Every structure is written in structure tokens, then in C-alpha cells.
Amino acid sequence: MPDVHVVGGGVAGLVLARRLARGGADVVVHEASDRLGGTVAAHEIAGIVMDAGAESFATRGGTVSALIDELGLAGDLVRPEPVSAWLQPARGDAAPLPATALLGIPGDPRAEDVVAIVGRAGAEEAVARDASRMPADDPLLAPGARLGPLVRARHGDAVLDLLVAPVVHGVHSLHPDDVPLERVHPRLRAALAETGSLSGAMSALRAAAPPGSVVAGLRGGVHRLVSALADDLAAHGGDIRLRSSVDVPALERLAGAGGGTVVVAAPDVLPASAPPRRIDLVTLVVDQPELDAAPRGSGLLVAAGAPVGARALTHATAKWAWLADAAGGSHVLRLSYDDLPEDPVASARADAAALLGVALPVPEGTAHVTWFRPAAAIAPAGITVVGETAAGSGLAGIIAHAEAAASALAAK
Ligand SMILES: Cc1cc2nc3c(=O)[nH]c(=O)nc-3n(C[C@H](O)[C@H](O)[C@H](O)COP(=O)(O)OP(=O)(O)OC[C@H]3O[C@@H](n4cnc5c(N)ncnc54)[C@H](O)[C@@H]3O)c2cc1C
């Protein structure tokens, strides 16, 4: 009889299972599909192996880097190239994202790169609104408070709609009105209390961040994390069962079988607070030397109302040097869609040409992948839940949460 059943072989389930197995527990991982990793996956396009889902992780807290170190992959930790991301506004020309901003919220609203996006009047409104000191008991900071109302009150509609909303959508696939303050930055409330203003808080948080990029990746792709976790889990006696789907009755049987602990690390098992959101990724590999100059840096976030269907474009070969090497002079462009166009590849090619300002030839290879981003799970008492439905989206938070859950279970 195993000590622990882990339902779901995505990164969260694997991290938790590996940690418990290394501590001597007898662990079984039930994975419904025929591969591990969930939304961390690889695919090959035009002979180039690259990430099909997540492609980077936040370095905040150092949790992912520590795990990568333990797994012997530290030598393959890579930083993105130091090129800016851009924003395509609803009207007008694309512009680089402001250097002083965090999640699009400007530390200096009068900076020229902010004015280029929100206009002079929008910048002055932000300065005027943010001039009075925020009291610590401001209702905008109450428990459960969301980012949208805070930015609207302190920086105005132009900053929220033209700058923050497209960036937040690109990162979280959500509108700022749906993003709790805690998801923006773990120290946001403290920084607001200390500085008394939104711009001041952004400046303080940026100043406190370690120098360099806030994200990192792995040479060859972050999907390498999955096989490294699975190998180490197996080496410590973990039992990985593919094509082993667990539904609620099966979950109850496992939980009732006596002795063993059940951990849910899969989005489809427990009732959810909302339906999952669909996201379609279309990747193009193109031979176009004009893209060598990375005309839009590492890519663009697209504001609602812009005349293209894509919500974001990543110029992946401009962002990752290892991928540029692997692509041998070709370019990898990845576009994301909330609403899938009828002909995804043709639309992606037209959108990419419009966003990058460069005519694009027929691609050397293409791929279209559909993903679902789950909402929070409603967990019954006594069941441990890890992963995106419990910790929110993003590998850094999910891995830290799964490690903490493993420690708590091991201590029982
Ligand atoms: C397109 C895209 C890009 C992203 N990019 C990034 C990024 O760059 N950086 C970042 O930090 N995060 C990124 N994310 C988010 C990140 O990938 C996820 O938050 C994270 O991988 C979720 O891991 P998880 O283990 O919680 O769930 P999942 O990866 O969803 O894994 C759950 C697993 O459970 C299995 N399963 C489902 N139902 C059952 C069942 N009934 N029984 C058994 N098994 C089951 C599934 O097959 C799956 O393997 C991205 C997400 C998407 C969709």
C-alpha cells in the first residue's frame, strides 16, 4: 500500500512526489495522459525542438533555480537576451514597454517611454492622482482587493487601459479587475504602506529586485525540467503510472483505501470556481533576415482593440540565444490567441507581419497547440491540492507551493 497517491504528473505533482520519495515515502503518480509535464511540454517544428507551453520561470525567491541546481541542470540555466518587450496599442505605433514599470504599472509616469503609450495627459493624470498619500487602511488595499480598482484610482483610466491591462493580460490572461494584489508582487502591500503611493511602491519594488532579468529559462527549453524530475523520482523508487486517470469516485476509493494520503495535482479532478480559459498558440518558423535586427525586441503584448487577432507575439529566437543557435538563422515566432481565427496559421502569418512591420515568407514549419488555464479548485477538507488550481499560474509559485506542501506532509 503506497504512502502517497499523487493525481497529475505536471510539474506540481512531480515536484511534490519527488520531494516525498527522496524523503523515503512510497509514492505513486497517476497521470491521465501518455506523457508527463502537463503544460510544460516540447514540440519539434522544422527540425527545431522547443517549448510548446511554458518557456521561462520567474527567478523571484530562488526556488526554481535551487531545484534546477539539485537536478544537475544549473549549467544550462539561461537568461533571456537583454532586449525590451514592446506594446502594440489599440491605435498608433508599437512602443517599447516602459523601463520603470512593473507589470505595466509605471514607477515614473512622466518618463518618455510611459508618455509614448498613455499620452501626456494620461501621464499628468497619474502624477496628480498619486500625489496624495495613501492611508494604510485605504479600502483599495482591503483583503481580497484587486489590481484594477487600485490602478484606476491612483493612476487613472489611461494608465490602466492603455498600459497595465495589456501587460496583465499577457502575463496572467486576466483583466486587472480579476487579479488579487498578492498576485502582482508578494511585497506590493508592504511597499504601498511604506511609500504611500503607487508609483513609489513600483520604484521601491524595482529597486529591491536583484539586477538582471526577472525570468530565466533552460538551454534546450524548460520542458527539460520534466524528464529531470521524473528520472530523479524514479531513481528514488517513485512509481509513475501513465494513462492512469483518476475521477472523483476513484479519488474517494484511493482516499478511503486506508493509510495513504491523496494529493490532487491535476486541474480536472475537483470542482472549479470558474470554467477554464482556452488559449491557442500558433508557432511559425520563418526565414526572414530582416528579423535579425529584432525590430520589436523580444516580442509584443497587444492591447484589446488593436487591428490584429493575436493577443501577444514572442520573437522567441530574439529572446533566447540557445534557440537562435538551434534555429540556424531562421526565426521562431509564437503568437497567442484568446479567440482562434478560422485559419490559424494564415492569420498568425498576417498578424506577425503587421506587428513586426516586416513581410513574412511562407513558413518553413508551423504548429498550433490549444491549452486550457484552470481556475481555482474547490477542495474538500482533508485533500491536499497543489498546482495551478491551488497556487495560481506560473512555475515559480507552483514549485514553491508544491515544495511547501511536501514538507508539510512529510512532517505529519
Ligand atoms: C501557453 C502557456 C504558457 C505558459 N508559459 C509560462 C511561462 O513561460 N512561465 C511560467 O512560469 N508559467 C507559464 N505557464 C503556466 C505554467 O505552465 C503552469 O502554471 C504550470 O505548468 C501548471 O502546472 P501544474 O502541474 O499545476 O498543472 P498541469 O501542467 O496542467 O499538469 C496537470 C497534469 O494532470 C494531468 N491530469 C489531468 N486530469 C487528470 C486526472 N483526472 N487524473 C490524472 N491526471 C490528470 C494532466 O494530464 C497534466 O499532465 C504557461 C501556461 C500556458 C498554458
The ligand as an SDF file (V2000), in Angstrom:
LIG
                    3D

 53 58  0  0  0  0  0  0  0  0999 V2000
    0.5920   28.5100  -23.1240 C   0  0  0  0  0  0  0  0  0  0  0  0
    1.1170   28.6070  -21.7250 C   0  0  0  0  0  0  0  0  0  0  0  0
    2.3260   29.2490  -21.4960 C   0  0  0  0  0  0  0  0  0  0  0  0
    2.8230   29.3480  -20.2030 C   0  0  0  0  0  0  0  0  0  0  0  0
    4.0150   29.9670  -20.0110 N   0  0  0  0  0  0  0  0  0  0  0  0
    4.5380   30.0270  -18.7730 C   0  0  0  0  0  0  0  0  0  0  0  0
    5.8410   30.5670  -18.5710 C   0  0  0  0  0  0  0  0  0  0  0  0
    6.5350   30.9590  -19.5250 O   0  0  0  0  0  0  0  0  0  0  0  0
    6.3190   30.6280  -17.2920 N   0  0  0  0  0  0  0  0  0  0  0  0
    5.5970   30.1480  -16.2260 C   0  0  0  0  0  0  0  0  0  0  0  0
    6.0780   30.2170  -15.0960 O   0  0  0  0  0  0  0  0  0  0  0  0
    4.3730   29.5940  -16.4000 N   0  0  0  0  0  0  0  0  0  0  0  0
    3.8370   29.5190  -17.6450 C   0  0  0  0  0  0  0  0  0  0  0  0
    2.6180   28.9380  -17.8400 N   0  0  0  0  0  0  0  0  0  0  0  0
    1.9100   28.3880  -16.6770 C   0  0  0  0  0  0  0  0  0  0  0  0
    2.5220   27.0490  -16.2460 C   0  0  0  0  0  0  0  0  0  0  0  0
    2.8660   26.2780  -17.3700 O   0  0  0  0  0  0  0  0  0  0  0  0
    1.5060   26.3020  -15.4060 C   0  0  0  0  0  0  0  0  0  0  0  0
    1.0470   27.1550  -14.3620 O   0  0  0  0  0  0  0  0  0  0  0  0
    2.0820   25.0320  -14.7800 C   0  0  0  0  0  0  0  0  0  0  0  0
    2.8600   24.2910  -15.6960 O   0  0  0  0  0  0  0  0  0  0  0  0
    0.9340   24.2000  -14.2390 C   0  0  0  0  0  0  0  0  0  0  0  0
    1.4540   23.0260  -13.6680 O   0  0  0  0  0  0  0  0  0  0  0  0
    0.5070   22.0050  -12.9060 P   0  0  0  0  0  0  0  0  0  0  0  0
    1.3580   20.8530  -12.5330 O   0  0  0  0  0  0  0  0  0  0  0  0
   -0.2520   22.7080  -11.8450 O   0  0  0  0  0  0  0  0  0  0  0  0
   -0.6210   21.5750  -13.9580 O   0  0  0  0  0  0  0  0  0  0  0  0
   -0.5450   20.9130  -15.4110 P   0  0  0  0  0  0  0  0  0  0  0  0
    0.6870   21.3100  -16.1220 O   0  0  0  0  0  0  0  0  0  0  0  0
   -1.8580   21.2410  -16.0350 O   0  0  0  0  0  0  0  0  0  0  0  0
   -0.4660   19.3720  -15.1070 O   0  0  0  0  0  0  0  0  0  0  0  0
   -1.5680   18.6310  -14.6600 C   0  0  0  0  0  0  0  0  0  0  0  0
   -1.4150   17.1890  -15.1060 C   0  0  0  0  0  0  0  0  0  0  0  0
   -2.5070   16.4430  -14.5860 O   0  0  0  0  0  0  0  0  0  0  0  0
   -2.9540   15.5310  -15.5770 C   0  0  0  0  0  0  0  0  0  0  0  0
   -4.3550   15.1860  -15.3050 N   0  0  0  0  0  0  0  0  0  0  0  0
   -5.4570   15.9190  -15.5890 C   0  0  0  0  0  0  0  0  0  0  0  0
   -6.5660   15.2870  -15.1640 N   0  0  0  0  0  0  0  0  0  0  0  0
   -6.1560   14.1280  -14.5920 C   0  0  0  0  0  0  0  0  0  0  0  0
   -6.8370   13.0450  -13.9710 C   0  0  0  0  0  0  0  0  0  0  0  0
   -8.1710   13.0370  -13.8580 N   0  0  0  0  0  0  0  0  0  0  0  0
   -6.1030   12.0070  -13.4930 N   0  0  0  0  0  0  0  0  0  0  0  0
   -4.7490   12.0050  -13.5950 C   0  0  0  0  0  0  0  0  0  0  0  0
   -4.0600   13.0140  -14.1980 N   0  0  0  0  0  0  0  0  0  0  0  0
   -4.7510   14.0620  -14.6760 C   0  0  0  0  0  0  0  0  0  0  0  0
   -2.7500   16.2840  -16.8740 C   0  0  0  0  0  0  0  0  0  0  0  0
   -2.6900   15.3950  -17.9750 O   0  0  0  0  0  0  0  0  0  0  0  0
   -1.4370   17.0050  -16.6120 C   0  0  0  0  0  0  0  0  0  0  0  0
   -0.3240   16.2420  -17.0140 O   0  0  0  0  0  0  0  0  0  0  0  0
    2.0890   28.8080  -19.1200 C   0  0  0  0  0  0  0  0  0  0  0  0
    0.8740   28.1660  -19.3490 C   0  0  0  0  0  0  0  0  0  0  0  0
    0.3880   28.0540  -20.6400 C   0  0  0  0  0  0  0  0  0  0  0  0
   -0.9120   27.3480  -20.8860 C   0  0  0  0  0  0  0  0  0  0  0  0
  1  2  1  0
  2  3  1  0
  2 52  2  0
  3  4  2  0
  4  5  1  0
  4 50  1  0
  5  6  2  0
  6  7  1  0
  6 13  1  0
  7  8  2  0
  7  9  1  0
  9 10  1  0
 10 11  2  0
 10 12  1  0
 12 13  2  0
 13 14  1  0
 14 15  1  0
 14 50  1  0
 15 16  1  0
 16 17  1  0
 16 18  1  0
 18 19  1  0
 18 20  1  0
 20 21  1  0
 20 22  1  0
 22 23  1  0
 23 24  1  0
 24 25  2  0
 24 26  1  0
 24 27  1  0
 27 28  1  0
 28 29  2  0
 28 30  1  0
 28 31  1  0
 31 32  1  0
 32 33  1  0
 33 34  1  0
 33 48  1  0
 34 35  1  0
 35 36  1  0
 35 46  1  0
 36 37  1  0
 36 45  1  0
 37 38  2  0
 38 39  1  0
 39 40  1  0
 39 45  2  0
 40 41  1  0
 40 42  2  0
 42 43  1  0
 43 44  2  0
 44 45  1  0
 46 47  1  0
 46 48  1  0
 48 49  1  0
 50 51  2  0
 51 52  1  0
 52 53  1  0
M  END
$$$$
